[in-house]
């Protein structure tokens, strides 16, 4: 019989709140800023999902999970995210896995 074991790493679930003063801030720029911060914290950090409170856009852009929970959070949680980069109080949120 196969044994299932939860894997963990040394990282706790952290949120980094960033304020970016740029009237023209778009998803691509916000993603670059979040990636630089995440990679500064862990050079192997991998983005799992994102959500834009500004436009409503999210990735992955399909429904997953249930219970009315946002799919970008369900997706990230299912993959063990342990870092959230929050730009401008939810204008852009990026969910990462640090190894």
N, C-alpha and C positions, 0 to 999 in steps of 0.2 A: 504494500500500500504506500502511496506517495504521501509524504509529509509536507505540509505547507507551513512555512515560517515567514513571519514578517521580517523584512529587512529594514535596517535603520542606519543612519549615519550620525556623525557628530553634530550636525546642524539642527538647531531648533527652528520653529516656524517664526520667521521674522518679517516685519513690514518696514520698508524704508519709504518714508514720505518725502517727496521732493517737490519743491515749488519752482516752476520754470516760468519766468516772466518773458513771454514771447507771444504777442498777439496773433502771430501766424503759425503757432504750434500746430502741427498736423501729426497724423499717426506715424508716418515714416520718421520724422524727427524725434517724436516721443519714444519710439521703439529704439532708435539709436542711443538716446540718452539712457534709457533703462538698461539696454545691453551693456553699455560702458560701465554703468554702476554695478550691475550684476557680475560682470567679468572682473571688475576691480576687487570684488569680494571673493570670487572663486573663478579662476580662469577657465574652468570647465562648465560653468553654469549654462543650463539649457532652458530656453523659453518653452513653456508648455502651452500657455494660452494667454489671451489678452481680451480686454473689454474697453471700449471707449464710452464713457458716460456722456461725452460730447456729441457723438453721432449715433450711439446705440450699436455700432458695429462690434462684432466679437469673432474670435477664432478659437477653436474650430467652429465653423459656422453650420453646425448641425445640432439637433437636439440630442441630448444624452442624459441618462439618469432619469429621475422622476421626482415626484413630490413638489414640483413647481420651483425647484432650485435652479439657479442660472447654470446653463450648460458649460460655460467656461470655467466655473468653479468646480462643478462635478468632475469635469475632465482633468483638471489640475490636481484635485484631491485624489482621484483614482490613480494618479501617477506619482503621488507622494511629494507634491510641491512643498518647498520649505522656505521660499522667499517670494515676497510680493513687493513689487516696486509700484508705488502709488504716486502718480504725477498729478499735481494740482487738485488734490482732494477728490479723486475718482474721475477726473477728466479722462485719464488713461490709467489702466491697471494692467500690469504684466506679472504673470505667475511663472516662477522659475524653479528648477530643481538644481540644487548644489550637490555636488558629489563628494 
